[in-house]
Amino acid sequence: MTTDQRHQAITLYDRFTHGLMERRAFMARMIALAGSVAAAESLIAAISASPAAASIVPADDKRLATRTVTLGGYKAYVAEPRSKSLKPTILVIHENRGLNEHIRDIARRLALAGFRAVAPDMLSPTGGTPANEDTAREAIGKLDLAKANAAGVAMVRALAKSSRHGKVGAIGFCWGGAFVDQLAVAAGKSLAAGVSYYGPAPSPSEAVKVEAPLLLHYAGLDTRVAETAGPWVAALKAAHKKAEAFTYPGVDHAFNNDTSAERYNKAAADLAWKRTLAFVRRYLA
């Protein structure tokens, strides 16, 4: 498969998984691109996230304490260093697949960097994240986003009471990246910092409401998100907000997700993560 065909396949998958294409049309075009049903299914498996992929930080890492808590009716996975001292807190907002092992792994990576990471299951009101990714995406699409956003603001304010210096930040990926942008609009000064990975942006008119410094990561080949990213970044700059935006050339949407063989780009993911840690340490430590 050529590089162009690979990119076409990833673009088709992105459109399908974000509700912009019906399954029948998606499968027909993937089969035409791959050459057979079997080849199309193999390609889709390589693009989609693999629940069997190994974690970077093992779930039983002895340096960390992990647990599940409930925040305002939402279940959340918590990972933090075993030290009893107060740590700055980071909300970790999942993709449109819901709270899965990859996001728990991200939380543990943040914990190793010295933070209390709290990854809420935003599908808690509908029974929690289902095992089937298609079902999870459908449930995400039906969420009352205003209520979810209000719940996120409440989490930030509640967690501030037990965070070092009262500081709480947020990091989100894809759907979660969009959520972080909206959280920054709604939370005002309660949010100390926000990091959005390839999240579709709010209306540029909302930029004036943002108080938290923002770090925005975008994928160079992600034309769907780019349509909203440019105006959003320009509006933040025009409103004199603290916002840093980076576009990683030649990579696809979800380039940070190491459980997706076709979309993961290690070089871009490592650079974005280095920038992310430096950013949250600057504003949360």
N, C-alpha and C positions, 0 to 999 in steps of 0.2 A: 504494500500500500504506500502510495506517495505521501509526501508531507502535506500536500494540498488536500488529498482525500482524507487523511487523518484529521485535519482541521475541520473539514466539512462534517465528518462524523461527530466530532466533539461539539460543533455548533448545533447540529441537529439534536443531540442529546441534551444540550443546555436548553434549547427551546422547548423540548418535550417536558423536561423536569421542572420547568418554570411556568408550565401551563399555557404555553404559546402554540402548542401543536397537539393534535389528538393522537392517541396511541396507534391507530390504524395507519395514519399517514406517516407517522414516525417510522414504524416498522417497514412500511413499503419502501421508503426512501433509504433506510439503512440496508435493506436487502439488496436494493439496486446498486448501492455504493459498494457493498462488501462482496457481492456476487452470488450469495446463497444464504439460506436461512441460518445454517450452522455458522457460517462465517460472520453473519450479522450478530448472532447471539454471543459469539466469542468476543467480538469487538465491543459490544455493549458492556459485557462483563469487565473488560479491561478499562473502559472509561468510567464506569460506575465505581463507587467505593466498595472495597472488600471488607466485610465484617471479620474476616479471618486474618487480616493483616496484623502483623506483630506491632505491639506498642513500643514506642521509643523508651518510655519509662514504665516498667512493670507495675501492675496494679498492687503488688505486695512489696514495693520498694520500702525497705526498713527505715529510710531517712524521712519518710512521710507519714502523716496521719490522715486517713481518709474516712469519710462517713457520708451518710445520706441524711439530710435534714428537710424540714418543711418551712418554707418562707411564705407567709400569707396565702397558704393553700397550694403552693407550688413545691413539688419535690425538687431537691437540688443535691448534686454531688459536690462534696467539699474536699479539697486536698490542700494541705499546708505542711510546712516544716514541723517537726516534732517539738520544737522550742515552744514554751508556754508564753513567750512574750507576744504582745500585740503585733500583728502584721498589717501592712496595707492590703486592701482587699480588691480583687478584680473579678467582676462578673464575666463569665465566659458564655457567650450566646451562640447557640448551635446553628447549623445550616438548616435547610428545609427538610432534612431527614430526621430532625429531632435530636434528643440527647442520646448519643451512641458512644461506643467505646473510643472512637477517635477523639471526640470532644472531651471525654474523661481523661484521655491521654494528654491532650493540650492542657487541661487543668493541672495535671501532675507536673508537666514541664514548667508551668508557672510557679508551682509550689517549690520545685527545686531551685528556682531563681529567687526564692525568699518571700513569695506572696501567699496570702490565703486566697485560693481560687475557688469560686463558687459558680457552678454550672447548673443553672435552673433548667428544668424540663418545662418549656413553655407550652407543651401539650398536656400538662397536668390537668387542666380543667376538663379535658375530654377523655381522661383515663390514663394519660401518660403516653410516651412514645411507643408505638407498636413495633414489632420485630420487622414487619414488611415495609420496605422503604417507600413503595408506591402508596401504601395506606398512610404512612406518615406524611408524605407530601400532600396528599389529599386533605388530611386533617389540618395541616398548616394553612392551606388555602382557605379553609373555612373559619379560621380563628377571627375573633373580634379583635382587630389590631389596636383599637383604642383602649380596650380593657387590658390587653397584654402590655401595652406601653405604660399604662398607669400602674400595673403591677410591677413593672421594671423600675419605675421611679420609686415606688414604695420599698422595693428591695434595697435600692441604693441608700435610701435614707435610714432604713432599719439597720443595715450592715455597718453604716458609718459609726454607730454607737459602740461597736466592738472592734473598730479598725484603728491602726496606729495613726495618730494625728487626725482621726475622723475621715480619712481619705478612702474613697472608693472609685475605682475606674471600671471600664468595660471594654472587652474585646469581643468582636463578633465576626462571623464568617458567612459570606453569601447572604442568606436571609437574616442571619444574625448581624452581618455587617450593616445591612439596612436598618435593623433594629437599633444598633448603637447610634447611628446618625439621628434617628427619631428620638432616642433616649436623651441625646445631647440637646435636642430642641426642647424637650419637655422638662428635663430635670434641673435646668438652670445651674446655679452654683453648687448644687448637691453633688453633681458628678465632677470628679477631679480630673479625669482624662478619659478619652475614648479612642479606640483603635478599630477601624473598619477595614476588613479585608473584602475587596470586590463586592461591596454592597450597593445595590441601586439606591440613589440618593433621593432625599426629600425635594420638595419644591424649593428653588433658590430663594423664594420669599421668606422661608423659615430661617435662613442663615442668621438673621439679626438676633434671634432668640438664643443662639448657642453661647454658652459661657465657658464650657470646658475646652481645653486644648484638644485638637483632633489630629490623629495620624491616619492617613487614608492610603491604602494599598490597592492598586488597580493592575489588571492584566492587559498587556498590550493588544492581545487578539480578542479581547472581550468586548465586542462592539455593542452588545445589548446594554451592559452597564455603563459603557463609555458615553452613551447618549445622555445619561443623567449626571455623570461624574463631572464633566467639563463645566456645565453651568453651576453646579453646587460648589466646586472649588473656587470658581470665579466670584461667586456671591460671598463666600466666606472671606476671601481676600478683600473684597470691596467693603465688607463690614468690619474690617480690621480685626478679624478673629485669629487666634493662634491655630493655624492649620498647616500641616505639612502633607503634601501629596506626592506619591511616587508611582510611576507607571513602569512596569517591568516588561520590556520589549520581548516579543516573540513567545510569550507564554499565554496559556489559556486560563479561563475562569477556573477557580478552585486549584490554582497552582500550588497552594500550601498543603493540600490534602494528600499526605503520603500514602493513603490507602487506595488512591486512584492511580493505577499504573500508567495510564495514558496522559493524564492531566498534570500530575505532580512534576514540578521542576525543582530539583534540589537546590540549584544555585540561587534561583529567585526566592525560594522559600527560606533558605538560610539567611540571605541578605535582609529579607523582610523581617524575619524573627530577630535578627541582631538589632535592627532599627526599632522594632517593637519593644524589646527589653530596655534599650537605652531610653526610649521615650517614657515608658511607664515608671522607670526608676527616677527619671528627672522630675516627674510630676506627682508621684505617689510616695516616694521614699521619705 
